[in-house]
Amino acid sequence: MRTRFRAITALALVLVASLIPAAAYASTYQTSQVDMRAHVASDGSLQVSEERTFEFTDDVNGVYWEIPLGQNQQGENVTLSISGVSVDGDEFQEADYASSGDYGVYTVDTSGSSVTLKIFMPSSDGSSADVEISYTMSGAVMLWQDTAELYWKFVGDGWGGKTRTT
């Protein structure tokens, strides 16, 4: 009877443990360098290019980050469109859906007040990758008759290391 109880308990523990999602630890990669360039176009759109160098300390399926949207000071909603993603100089294609093991694609999920960009690029422990994304934000810049204003947090929470913006 005791053996049966132990077996059922062990099975239940294995079942419960398998239902807990695997945690993504920040220690699986480091961002050693971030370069950001932003340009305000004459129509008031903000054109941004970000380049990040990732150094992996574990096998990973890819990287992701969130780009905040929100509203500008005039209450206008900010929209974002991704215009390009490349990894180590190779252009990636947008996909509606991607899964573990896919390479060369990215997905874009707009929900709430941010855009989540997932870049599928399986990488092994000890490797590194230079990831560049380009996007256009509409509504971030407030246009006035004689000037324009921009108040924007380019590097959101959750990023460590040195960042250079121009």
N, C-alpha and C positions, 0 to 999 in steps of 0.2 A: 504494500500500500504506500509506504514511504517512497519507494523508488518511483512509483507511478506519479506521485505528487511532485517529486523533484523534476521528473521529465516534463510534466505539464508546465511547471513553473519556469523551467529553462526555455521551453518552447514559447511561452508567453513573453518572456523577456526578449528573446530573439525577434519575435513579431513586433513588439513595441519599438525596439531599437531600429528595426528596418523601416518603420513609419516616420522616424525623426529625420527631417531633411539634413543632408550633409552641409556642414558649415563651410563657407568660403572664407578662409583666413587671409587677412591682409599680408601675412608672411609668405604667401605663394608668389608674390612679385614685389618689386620695388620700382618706383618711378624715379629714375636718376636725373632726368632732365625734362623740363617742360618749356617750350617756346610757344608764345601766342602772338599773333598779329591780328589787329583789328583795323578796319578802314570804314569810315562813314561815307557812303555814296551820296551823290547829289539828290537822290530821291529819298534820303533819310534811312535807307536800309543799312544794316551793320553787317559787313562781310568779315567773317572770322576764320582764321586758320590756326589750328592747334597741332603741335608736333610733340609727342611724348615718347621718351625712351623707356621701355619696360625691360627689367631684368628679372628673370623667372628663377625662383628657388624651389620649384616643384613642377610637375607636369600639369598643364592647364589646357582648357579648351579655347580660351580666348580672353578678351578683356571687355569691360564695359564701363561707361560712365554716364552720369546724368547731367543734362544741361538744363538749368532752370529757365522757366518762361516768365510767368507773372504778368505784371502790368507796369507801364511807365508812370511817371508822376502825373500825367494827364488822364490816367485811367484807361489808356488804350491797351488792349491785350497784345502780347508779344507772340508772334508765330515764328516758326523756325523751319527751314528746309535744308536738308543735307545735300551738298552738291558734289562731294567726293570723299572717298575713304581709300587710303593706301597703306600698305604695310611693307616696309623695306623697299619702297618704290613700286610695288605691284599694286595695280588698281583693283579694288574689290567691288563687287556688284551688290546692290540692294536686293534682299529677298523678303518675301512675305513671311517665311518661316525657315528656321534652320535648327539643326540639332547637333549634339556632341559629335565631333569628328569631322564636321563640315569645314571646309577651308575656302577662303576667297570670297566670303559673303558677309554681309552685315544686315542687321534688322534694326528698325526704328519703331519705337513704341511711344506714342504721345498719350499721356494720361495725366489728368490733373494739371499741375503747374510745372511739369518738366517733361523732357524728352529723354528716353533711355535708349542709348545707342549700344548695341552688342556687336562686337566684331569677332567673328569665328576664325580663329587662327591657332590651331593646336600647336603648342610649344612645349619643349621639354626642359627639365631642370638644368640650369646652367646656361640656357640660351638667352638671347635678348632680341628685341624688335623695336624698330622705329615706326610708330603709328602716326599718321597724319590725317586729320579730318578737316574739311572745309564746309562751312555752312553760312547761310544768310538769315539774319533775324530782321523781321519787319515789326515795327512798332516800338522798338527799344529806344530809338532816338526821338526826342521831342523836337519838332520843327517849329520855329517861330519865324516871323517875317524877316528878322535881321540876324538870326543866329540859330543854333541848335544846341540841345543839352543831352548829355548822356550820363546816366548814373547806373552803372551795372557792375555786378560782382562777377568778374570773368572766371576766377578760380573758385569754385564752390567748396563746400565742406568735404572733408574726407581725403584731401590730397595733401601729402607731405612732400618734403623736399623743396628744392629751389625752383622758382618759377620766374621766367622772364617774359614780360609783356611789352609790346611796342605798339 
